[in-house]
């Protein structure tokens, strides 16, 4: 069995053009995504230690999106040029330390961490920041927070300006590096994405505020993987692979304590016996429908 996904026949010409040099793949944009996690509430007859484990916050992209319409994703998006602003209030591991974790220089690492926190706030109102290095914003509900979110979305204020006006510092210590995926060369839109994990801050609530999503849900990784296998939840390979990895953990604290060696995954398109395939890592391929 081919370790990957069989693609629709219309991809064949695109793959041939890329492989034979007739088409130039677009340069991927740097991006960040955050898997926001919480410990699931115990169910009747079970203690916390017995289950049901952890839940991840996911959004379903609206069908009109140019990239991955209808896919379940984690909060995240592209780096904004102003994410590299050195005036951004910051506490926790330094950009240099993040660069070491993700194989990036300090400038890009700063941009990625800021993009991760900014995009999570823009899409869910979850804010990984606080007045001090050992505190976190308790609640982001209210018209004033929504106004700030809109100002970030329309770029009328930068993330650094937002934090400064609020008297907040970004808590990079609330994030952990998890994975690194690059969109295949055959895609017309490509992203070079670093994945982070973070615990849901106490007192805050993830909300359905993104205009790019038509549904949000807290899901157990194992349930989401099974739903993908049954064809009930469409996910791109990096999302499914991340959820598959998370099935090994029974608490958020265990996820945050995990030692991760960040390996770059870039699925490759190939033509096998005249058919187009996308070759994937085994932990991404094994749970797709039909496998």
C-alpha positions in Angstrom: 0.0 0.0 0.0 1.2 3.5 -0.9 2.0 5.5 2.3 -0.1 8.4 1.3 -3.3 9.7 -0.3 -4.5 9.1 -3.8 -5.4 12.5 -5.3 -8.1 13.3 -7.8 -7.0 12.8 -11.5 -7.0 16.6 -12.1 -3.9 16.9 -10.0 -1.9 14.7 -12.4 -1.0 17.5 -14.8 -0.1 19.9 -12.0 2.3 17.3 -10.5 3.9 16.6 -13.8 4.4 20.3 -14.4 6.1 20.7 -11.0 8.2 17.6 -11.3 9.4 18.4 -14.9 10.1 22.1 -14.1 7.3 23.6 -16.3 5.7 25.3 -13.2 7.4 27.1 -10.3 6.0 26.2 -6.9 4.9 29.3 -4.9 7.1 30.3 -1.9 5.5 29.3 1.4 4.5 32.0 3.8 5.6 31.7 7.4 2.7 30.9 9.7 1.9 29.7 13.2 -0.9 27.6 14.7 -1.8 26.9 18.3 -3.4 23.7 19.7 -5.3 25.1 22.7 -5.9 22.3 25.1 -7.9 21.7 28.3 -8.4 18.7 30.6 -11.8 17.1 29.8 -14.3 17.1 32.6 -14.6 13.7 34.4 -17.7 11.7 33.4 -19.9 9.7 35.7 -18.1 6.8 37.3 -14.6 8.0 36.2 -12.0 9.9 38.1 -9.8 12.5 36.4 -6.9 9.9 36.3 -9.1 7.4 34.5 -10.3 9.7 31.8 -11.5 11.0 29.6 -8.3 12.9 28.9 -7.8 16.1 27.0 -9.7 18.2 24.5 -8.5 20.5 21.8 -10.3 23.6 20.4 -11.0 23.4 16.7 -12.6 25.5 14.1 -14.3 24.4 10.8 -13.3 26.8 8.0 -16.1 28.2 5.9 -16.7 26.7 2.5 -15.9 29.9 0.7 -12.2 30.0 1.9 -9.6 29.7 -0.8 -7.4 27.5 1.3 -8.8 24.3 3.0 -12.5 25.1 2.8 -14.5 23.0 5.2 -11.5 21.7 7.0 -11.3 21.4 10.8 -8.2 23.4 11.9 -6.6 24.9 15.0 -6.4 28.6 15.5 -3.6 30.3 13.6 -2.5 32.2 10.5 0.3 33.9 8.6 3.0 36.1 10.1 2.3 39.8 9.9 5.3 42.0 9.3 4.7 43.9 12.5 4.8 40.6 14.5 8.6 41.1 14.6 8.3 44.4 16.5 11.0 44.4 19.2 8.9 46.7 21.4 6.4 43.9 22.0 6.2 43.2 25.8 7.6 39.7 26.3 8.3 37.3 29.1 9.4 33.7 29.0 11.7 31.9 26.7 13.5 34.3 24.4 13.3 34.5 20.6 16.7 32.9 20.5 15.5 29.9 22.5 12.4 29.6 20.3 14.7 29.8 17.2 16.7 26.8 18.5 13.5 24.8 19.0 12.2 25.5 15.5 15.3 25.8 13.5 14.8 29.5 12.8 16.7 32.7 13.4 15.7 34.9 16.3 13.9 37.4 14.1 11.6 34.8 12.5 11.2 33.1 15.9 9.9 36.3 17.4 7.5 36.7 14.5 6.2 33.2 14.9 5.5 33.4 18.6 3.8 36.8 18.3 1.8 35.5 15.3 0.8 32.4 17.4 -0.5 34.5 20.3 -2.1 37.2 18.1 -3.9 34.8 15.8 -5.2 32.8 18.7 -6.7 35.9 20.2 -8.1 37.1 16.9 -9.8 33.8 16.2 -10.9 32.7 19.7 -10.4 35.6 22.1 -8.0 33.4 24.1 -5.1 35.6 25.1 -1.7 34.1 26.2 -0.6 37.3 27.9 -0.8 38.9 31.3 0.1 42.0 33.4 3.2 40.3 34.7 5.3 37.3 33.8 3.5 35.1 36.3 -0.1 36.2 35.7 -2.5 35.9 32.8 -5.6 37.9 31.7 -8.5 36.4 33.5 -11.3 37.2 31.1 -11.5 38.6 27.6 -15.3 38.9 27.2 -16.8 42.3 26.7 -17.1 45.0 24.1 -13.7 46.5 24.8 -11.9 43.3 24.1 -14.0 42.7 20.9 -13.0 46.2 19.8 -9.3 45.4 20.2 -9.8 42.1 18.3 -11.4 44.0 15.4 -8.5 46.6 15.4 -6.0 43.7 15.1 -8.0 42.2 12.3 -8.2 45.4 10.3 -4.6 46.1 11.1 -5.4 49.6 12.6 -3.3 48.6 15.6 -0.4 46.2 15.9 -0.1 43.5 18.4 2.7 45.4 20.2 0.5 48.5 20.4 -2.4 46.4 21.8 -0.3 44.8 24.5 1.3 48.2 25.4 -2.0 50.0 25.7 -3.4 47.2 27.9 -0.2 47.0 30.0 0.3 43.4 29.1 3.3 41.2 28.2 3.2 38.2 25.9 3.7 34.9 27.9 5.9 32.8 25.7 6.3 30.4 28.5 2.7 29.3 28.1 3.5 27.9 24.7 5.4 24.7 23.8 6.9 23.8 20.4 5.1 20.8 18.8 5.6 20.4 15.0 6.7 21.9 11.8 4.9 21.3 8.5 5.4 22.8 5.0 2.6 22.7 2.4 3.3 20.5 -0.6 4.8 22.2 -3.7 1.7 21.3 -5.8 -0.6 23.6 -3.8 -1.2 27.1 -5.2 -1.2 28.5 -1.6 1.7 27.3 0.6 2.6 27.8 4.2 5.6 27.1 6.3 3.9 26.5 9.6 5.1 25.9 13.1 2.7 24.2 15.5 2.5 25.2 19.2 0.5 23.7 22.1 -0.9 25.7 25.0 -3.2 25.2 28.0 -6.4 27.1 28.0 -5.9 29.9 30.5 -7.9 29.7 33.7 -10.9 32.0 33.6 -10.9 32.6 29.9 -13.3 31.1 27.4 -12.6 30.1 23.8 -15.4 31.7 21.7 -16.9 31.4 18.2 -15.8 34.8 16.9 -13.9 34.1 13.7 -15.6 35.0 10.4 -13.4 32.3 8.7 -15.1 29.5 10.6 -18.7 28.3 10.6 -18.4 26.0 13.6 -16.1 25.5 16.7 -15.9 22.6 19.1 -13.8 21.1 21.9 -12.9 17.6 20.8 -11.0 14.7 22.3 -8.1 13.9 20.0 -9.1 10.2 19.7 -12.7 11.1 18.8 -11.5 13.5 16.2 -9.2 11.0 14.7 -12.0 8.4 14.5 -14.3 11.0 13.0 -11.7 11.7 10.3 -11.3 8.0 9.6 -15.1 7.7 9.1 -15.1 10.8 6.8 -17.1 12.9 9.2 -14.4 15.5 9.9 -12.2 16.7 7.0 -8.7 17.6 8.1 -5.4 18.4 6.4 -2.6 16.0 7.1 -0.8 18.2 9.7 -3.9 18.6 11.7 -4.7 14.9 11.7 -1.1 14.0 12.5 -1.1 16.4 15.4 -4.3 15.0 16.9 -2.9 11.5 16.4 0.2 12.4 18.4 -2.0 13.9 21.2 -3.9 10.7 21.7 -0.9 9.4 23.6 -1.5 11.9 26.4 -4.1 11.9 29.2 -3.6 15.4 30.6 -2.6 18.8 29.5 0.3 18.9 31.9 1.7 15.7 30.3 1.5 17.4 26.8 3.3 20.5 28.0 6.0 18.4 29.7 6.6 16.2 26.6 10.1 16.4 25.0 9.7 17.1 21.3 12.3 17.0 18.6 10.9 19.2 15.9 11.1 17.4 12.5 10.2 19.3 9.3 7.4 17.4 7.4 6.8 18.4 3.8 4.5 15.9 2.0 5.6 15.1 -1.5 3.4 14.6 -4.6 4.4 11.7 -6.8 3.0 9.8 -9.8 2.8 6.1 -9.1 1.6 3.7 -11.8 0.2 6.7 -13.6 -1.9 7.9 -10.6 -1.3 11.0 -8.5 -0.4 10.5 -4.8 0.5 12.7 -1.9 3.1 10.8 0.2 2.7 11.4 3.9 4.3 10.4 7.2 2.7 7.2 8.5 1.1 8.9 11.5 -0.6 11.3 9.1 -1.7 8.8 6.5 -3.0 5.8 8.5 -6.2 7.4 9.7 -7.6 8.7 6.5 -10.8 7.2 5.1 -10.1 4.0 3.2 -6.9 3.1 5.0 
